């Protein structure tokens, strides 16, 4: 499912226009990404938790040349599925 299909589904289920559903989805995504950018986490009970994890700097290899390279430390977004979502996926 892509973003357009998700907007159609939200519009149909919530009896909204596609524009309203798109605005609602954009608002949710902006709230989640804004919270993560500030280092916070977002927990949706039963669905899952979005958080930020720090990766340490490390050595890696260039797959083409085989040369060793330095990979900088960075922050990455992480998602851990909640129990209800895990149950639905594992049916």
SULLINPE-V602836 format. One record per residue. N is the residue number from 1. RES is the residue in three letters. D_CENTER is the distance of its C-alpha to the mean C-alpha in Angstrom with 2 decimals. Layout:
# SULLINPE-V602836
n=N res=RES d_center=D_CENTER
n=N res=RES d_center=D_CENTER
This chain:
# SULLINPE-V602836
n=1 res=UNK d_center=14.47
n=2 res=UNK d_center=13.61
n=3 res=UNK d_center=12.98
n=4 res=UNK d_center=16.78
n=5 res=UNK d_center=17.27
n=6 res=UNK d_center=14.74
n=7 res=UNK d_center=16.67
n=8 res=UNK d_center=19.89
n=9 res=UNK d_center=18.99
n=10 res=UNK d_center=18.12
n=11 res=UNK d_center=21.34
n=12 res=UNK d_center=23.41
n=13 res=UNK d_center=22.37
n=14 res=UNK d_center=22.60
n=15 res=UNK d_center=25.59
n=16 res=UNK d_center=24.23
n=17 res=UNK d_center=24.79
n=18 res=UNK d_center=22.17
n=19 res=UNK d_center=22.28
n=20 res=UNK d_center=21.70
n=21 res=UNK d_center=18.83
n=22 res=UNK d_center=17.24
n=23 res=UNK d_center=17.91
n=24 res=UNK d_center=16.44
n=25 res=UNK d_center=13.11
n=26 res=UNK d_center=13.14
n=27 res=UNK d_center=14.11
n=28 res=UNK d_center=11.30
n=29 res=UNK d_center=8.65
n=30 res=UNK d_center=11.14
n=31 res=UNK d_center=11.63
n=32 res=UNK d_center=8.18
n=33 res=UNK d_center=8.15
n=34 res=UNK d_center=11.85
n=35 res=UNK d_center=11.78
n=36 res=UNK d_center=9.68
n=37 res=UNK d_center=12.12
n=38 res=UNK d_center=14.90
n=39 res=UNK d_center=14.00
n=40 res=UNK d_center=13.36
n=41 res=UNK d_center=11.18
n=42 res=UNK d_center=10.26
n=43 res=UNK d_center=11.82
n=44 res=UNK d_center=12.28
n=45 res=UNK d_center=15.39
n=46 res=UNK d_center=15.64
n=47 res=UNK d_center=12.08
n=48 res=UNK d_center=10.24
n=49 res=UNK d_center=9.25
n=50 res=UNK d_center=6.52
n=51 res=UNK d_center=8.80
n=52 res=UNK d_center=10.22
n=53 res=UNK d_center=12.56
n=54 res=UNK d_center=15.57
n=55 res=UNK d_center=16.96
n=56 res=UNK d_center=20.72
n=57 res=UNK d_center=22.73
n=58 res=UNK d_center=24.18
n=59 res=UNK d_center=26.49
n=60 res=UNK d_center=25.52
n=61 res=UNK d_center=27.51
n=62 res=UNK d_center=27.65
n=63 res=UNK d_center=27.75
n=64 res=UNK d_center=30.36
n=65 res=UNK d_center=32.78
n=66 res=UNK d_center=32.12
n=67 res=UNK d_center=32.39
n=68 res=UNK d_center=30.69
n=69 res=UNK d_center=28.16
n=70 res=UNK d_center=26.59
n=71 res=UNK d_center=22.80
n=72 res=UNK d_center=21.91
n=73 res=UNK d_center=19.98
n=74 res=UNK d_center=16.51
n=75 res=UNK d_center=13.47
n=76 res=UNK d_center=10.18
n=77 res=UNK d_center=6.69
n=78 res=UNK d_center=6.87
n=79 res=UNK d_center=6.21
n=80 res=UNK d_center=9.70
n=81 res=UNK d_center=10.88
n=82 res=UNK d_center=13.63
n=83 res=UNK d_center=17.17
n=84 res=UNK d_center=17.52
n=85 res=UNK d_center=14.60
n=86 res=UNK d_center=15.99
n=87 res=UNK d_center=19.41
n=88 res=UNK d_center=18.60
n=89 res=UNK d_center=17.12
n=90 res=UNK d_center=20.17
n=91 res=UNK d_center=22.80
